[in-house]
Amino acid sequence: MGTIHEPPQVLPITAIFSRHPQALAWAAEKIRAEWGEVALKSEPFPFEQTHYYDVTMGTSLRKQFLVTLPLMTPDELVERKHQSNAWEELYAREFPHDEPRPLNIDPGYLDMGKLVLASSKDFAHRIYMARGIYAEITLFYRHGQWCDHPWTFPDYRENTYHPFFHHCRPFLRSQRQEENERRIHAGDF
């Protein structure tokens, strides 16, 4: 029988995308105010790999990744998905645009071996977490590179985001080390 342990903390990462720069700025501020310091952020990437969102979000979308601190436990993803859904609805009400969904906020986390995204939709490759939220391993890390699965979204399959995710791994390692050192100095181990 295996010994049950608490999982290591993970690096919160959130994808925000919209065709409206003010929507991205609004989301980044909500994330900073509620989830913590934005420690890393990518440049906004063009989102052109699929037309899936054209009807609800429009065209010429840009996607940006934000990494926040402090680290979190994987189960916190459930609350973050509920909160991000509420923020999307709030933005659409407060800042009407031509499209019904002017802002998309996708919380997830990065661990040393995987990138996990939250979803409210079930599918064969998703695991139920709680309160209507599922988790999907979108990418996995192997032999020094990010690898995709058959279900990985088209934009994550491309190498475009991978350099940013590569940068996140040593950052996560250093944050875990700092947390361990803090706990040792505090006698909290």
N, C-alpha and C positions, 0 to 999 in steps of 0.2 A: 504494500500500500504506500502510495506517495504521501509526502508531507505537504499539507496545505500552507501556502505562504501568501502574503499580500503581494499583489503585482507591483513591479517597479513603477514609479511615476513616469508619465509620458509627456511629450512636448505638444501643447495645444497648437493646432494650426487651423486656420480658417480661410477658406476660399470665398472671396466676395467678387461678384461680377454684375456688370450693368453696362449699358451704353451711355449712362449719365455720370460724368466725373463727380458731380455733387452727391450722387447716391453712394459712390465708393467712399468719399470723404465722410459722409454721414455714418456709414456702417463702421468705418475704422474708428470713429470717435465713440460710437456705442460700445464696440468691442473693448477699446481701451478703458472706458469708464466702468464697465461691468466685469470684464474678465482679466484685466491687468495690463501692465506695461507691454507695449508692442516692442518686442526685443529685436525682431527681424521682420523685414517685409520685402517682398519681391517688387520688381517693376510691374506695372500692368501689362499683361500679355494680350495680344489679339486673340479672341476666341472665334475661330473660323473653321473648326474641325467638323462641325455638325450644324444642321439647320433646325435641330430639335426645339430650340427656344425661340425661333423667329416669331411665331404667332403670339406668344405670351410676353416676350421680352424685347422684341425688335431685333434689328441687325446691328452690326458694328459693335459687338459686345467686347468688353475688356475684363480680364480676370486677374485678380491680384491675391497673393497669399500673405497672411499676417500670422506671425508666431508671437504668442503672448506668454508672459510669466506672471505668476509662478507655474511650475509644472503641475499636472493634475493626475488624478487616478483615472484609469480608462472608463469607469462607470459614470464619471461626470459628463460624458458625452451625451447622455440622455437629456439632462437638464439643458445643456447648451443647444441641442437641436430644438427643443421646445422654445427656448428663448429666441433663437435665431428666426424661427418661423413667426413668432410674435413681432419681431422687429421688421421683418419683411412686410407684414400686414400694416404695421404702424407707418412705415415709410410710404406705402402706397396710398394710405388715407391722407396723410399730412402733405404729401407732395405729389399730387396727381400728374400723371404723364399719359401719353397716348396709349401705351401698352398697359395691360392689366397687372403685370408683374415687373415693375421697373428695377427691382433689386433682388438678387439671389445671394443668400448667405449659407455656406455649407461648412459647418464645423467638423473637425476631425482631429486626429492626433497622429504624431509620428513617433515610432519606437525605433530602436536600432535596426530591427528587421522588417518593418512594415509601415505602410501608410494606410490608416483606417479612416473611412468617411462614414458619417451617420446618414441614415435615410428613414423616411417614414413609409417607404414602400418595401414590401416583402418580395423576395425572389429566391430562387434555389440556392444562390451563393451567399445569402445574407443570413446573419444570426440575430435572433431576437434578443434585445437587451432588456428593455422594460418600457412601460408607458407608451406603447405603440412605436418604439424606435428600434431600428435594426442597425447593425454594424457590418461594414463590408471592407475586406482587405483589398484595397484598390491596387496597390503596388507592393512588391516585396523586394528586399535587398539581398543580393546574392553575388558572390565573387566580384565585389566592388562596383556593382551597378544596380540600378533600379529596374525591376522586371515586371511585366504586366501579366495579367490573367486573361483568359478568353472573354471575361465580362468587363474588363477595365474600360472605362470611358475613353472615347477616341482621343481627347485632348491629353489625357494622362498617359496614353500609350506613346505619344511622341516624346522626343527627348527634350522638348522645350522647357518643361518645368524641372526636369531632373537635376540640373546644376544647383538650383535653389534647394532642393531636397537633400542633395549631397552636402551642402553647406550646413544644413540643419542637424545632421547626425553628430558631428563633433561638438556642436553647440549643446545638444542634449547631453552628451557625455560629460561636458564640463559643468553643466548645471547639476547633474546628478552627483558629481564629485564634490561640488561646493555644498550641496545639501548634506551629504554624508559627513563632510568635515564640520559643518555647523552642528549637526547632531552629536558628533563625538565631543566637541568642545562644550556643548551644553549638557553632556552626560545623558542624552536622550537616545539610547540605543538598546 
